[in-house]
Amino acid sequence: MESDFSLLFGILLMLVAFLYASVGHGGASGYLALMALYGFAPEVMRPTALLLNIFVSAIAFLSYFRSGYFSWKLFLPLAITAVPAAYFGGLITPPTMLYKQLLGAFLIFPAIRFMFPFEPRASNQKEINIYWALGMGAGIGFISGILGIGGGIILSPLLILFGWSDVKQAAAVSALFILVNSMAGLAGQMQQGISFSPDMIGMVGIALVGGLGGSYFGAFRFNQRILTICLSIVLFIAALKLLFS
């Protein structure tokens, strides 16, 4: 399988991993956007993004877990339904054109998310609603399995919006949520047969370096604004390419 792996691609890949890991995400939507811009085939994009997601989200989770932000009480109701749903989503292989359109439409969401960061409300944290969490986990998990993402870009703002967590706790819970979802989705895809980029080992190494840096600096409030705007622009461009190519 041929790919257009270049120095610029590697730099962008590291930047994506760095920025996503800094907020507890694995970066699959960013990886998918880059691969779309570089002309990777959908059958390579999905498993490649999930595998990168597994490594980077594991690093992010360990960093936030050690900092004491993780909550099993918040994670378990979401993961119970998300993991099997992600597996079944991974069993589905949409037609190439439909997949590109679905992914293009989805990428608009993280693009807006990074362009206009969500500000948490100044209110007391609320108890998690178990029934809402179970339904949310199933929905996010299923979409994640189909698209080849971990679902954290959807989950974390919802946790803050519902008042179930603060920013750091949302990042910690999202990181493990992404990890288990990615593993389940990849397991589902393996049942159908998967193909990885020939540059997979190099891509994993680059993503690991970016993820390690992002997860470390994520504990500090450094100014990411210019970088996140650049990432948002990349996501928008990739979305337009997928939707109108």
N, C-alpha and C positions, 0 to 999 in steps of 0.2 A: 504494500500500500504506500503510495507516494505522498509526501507532504512537503509543505514549504516552510521548513524550520530554519529560521535565520537568527542573527544576533538580536535584531529588533524584537522578534517574537519572544526570544528568551528573556529579554529585559522586561517586556510587557507582562509576561507570565509571572515573573518574580514580583513585579509591582502589584499585580492582581492578588497573588497569594499573600503578600505583605498586608495590603489594605483589608482584605476579607478576614484574615486571621486576627488582625488587631481589634476586630469587633466580634470575634468568636465564630466567624463563618468559615466554611471550607473553600468557597470561591468558585463553585461549579458554574454558576451563571456567567461569571467573568471568563472562565476557561472556554465555555461554549461560545461566547461572543468572539473571543480571539480565534478560535478554530474556525468559526464561520467566516470571519474576515480573511483567513488564510486558505479557505477552500477545502477544509477537511470534509470527508464524507460523513453523513449522519451516523452510519453504522460504526464509525471510529470515534466520533465525538462523544456519544453517550457513555460508553464504558471508560473512555479515557478521562472524561470529566469526573466521573464517580470515583475512579481510582485515585486521582489527584486529591479529590475531596476527602477521601479516607485518611490520607497521610496528613493533610493540613489541618483538618478538623480535630484529629487526635492530638496534634501539637497544641492547638488552641485550647482544647478541653483541659489538658494537663496543666497548662499555665493558669487558667482561671480556677480550676479545682484546687490547686495548691494555694491560691489566694483566698479560698474560703467562700467563694460566691455561688457554688453549685448547690441546687436543692433537689433532692430525690423526690420530695413531695410534689414538686412542680413537674419534674421530668416524666415520672412513671405514667400518669394518666395520658399524657401525650404520646409516649412511645408505644404503649400497649397496642394501640390501634394503628399507629403509623407504620410500624415495622412490617406487619403482614400486608398492609395496603401498598407499601413501597415495593414489596416482593411481587405482588400481583400486577402492579403497574409496570414493573420491569419485564414482565412476560409479554407485554403488548409492544409490538413494533409498528408504529404508524407508517403509512406510505411516506416516502421521502419528502414530497411537496407539502403534505399535511404537517409533517414534523417540523419542517422549516417555518411554516406559517405559525404553528403553535409556539415554537420557541421564540420567533420574532416578536409575537404579541407579548409573551411573558417577559422578555428582556426589557421591555419598556418599564415594567414595575421596578426592578432594581435600579434602572437608570434614574428614574424619578426619586427613588429612595436615597440615592447618593447625591443627587443634585440638590435636593431639599431634605436634609436630615430631619428625622422625626424628633421633636422635642417632647420629653416626658412631661406629663401633667404634674403639677405640684399638689399631690393628694396622697392620702394614706394608702398603703398597699392593701389590696383586697385578697380574700381567700379565693383560691382557684375554684371555679365551677367544674366539677368532675364531668358532667354530661357534655358541657360545651368543649371541654378539653378532649374528651374521647372523639367527638365528632370532628373537631379541628385536626386532631392527629391523623385520623383516617383520610380526610380530604387532602391535607398537605402531603401525606405519605404517598397516596395514589398518584397525584400530579408529579411528585418528585420521581417516582419510578418510571413514569412514561417519558418525562423530559430528560432524565439523567442529571438531576440536581439533588441536593440534600434537604432543601426546604427551609433552611434557616433564614433566608432573605424574606420569607413570608412570615415565619413564626415569630422572630424577635420583635418586630414592630407591633404585632398583635398582643404579645405578652405585656408590653408596656402600655398599649392602648387600653387593654382591659384592666390595667392596674394590678396584674398578678405578680409583677416583678419590677425591679429597677433596671437600669441599663446594664450594669455589670452582671447581675443575676441572669438577665435575659441572654447575655452573651455566653455565659457558662452553660446554661441549659440548652441553648441552640447548638453549641458546639458538639455536645454528645448526641443530640437529636440528629444532627447532620451526619455524624459518624455512623450511627446504627441504621439510619435510612439509606445511606449510600451503600452500605454493605448489603442490605436487603435488596435494594434495587439492582445492584450488580449481580447478586445471586440469581435474581429473576432473569436478567439478561443472559446469563451464562447458560440457562436452559435453552435459549434460542440460538446460541452460538454468538461469539463476540470477536471483534477485531480491534487490536490496539495499534496506535501509531508506531512506526519503526523507531521513532525517537522517544519512546515511552520512558526509558531509563533516565535519559537526560532531562526530560520534562519533570519527572518525579524529583530528581535532585535539585533542580532550579526551584520548584514549588516548595520543597522542604526548607531551602535557605530563606525564601521569602516568608514562609509560614513561621519559622523560628523567630525571625526579626519582628514580624507583625505581632505575634503572640506576646513577645517580651515587651515591646513598646506600647501594646494595647493597655497596659496597666497605668500608663502615664497619659496626661492630657496634652499631647503635643498637637501642633496645628497641622491637620491633614486636609484642610479645605481645598487647596489648589489641586492636590493629588486626587481627591475624591471627585472633583469636577471633571478632571481629565478622564477618570475611569467612567464617569457617567456619559461623557461624550462618546467613548469607545463603545459602550453598551448601546447607545442610541444608533450609532452608525451600523453596528452589527444587526440590530433589530430591523432597520430599514433595508439592509441588504437581503436579509432573510425573507422579509415580507414582499419585496418588490423585484427580486432577482428572477 
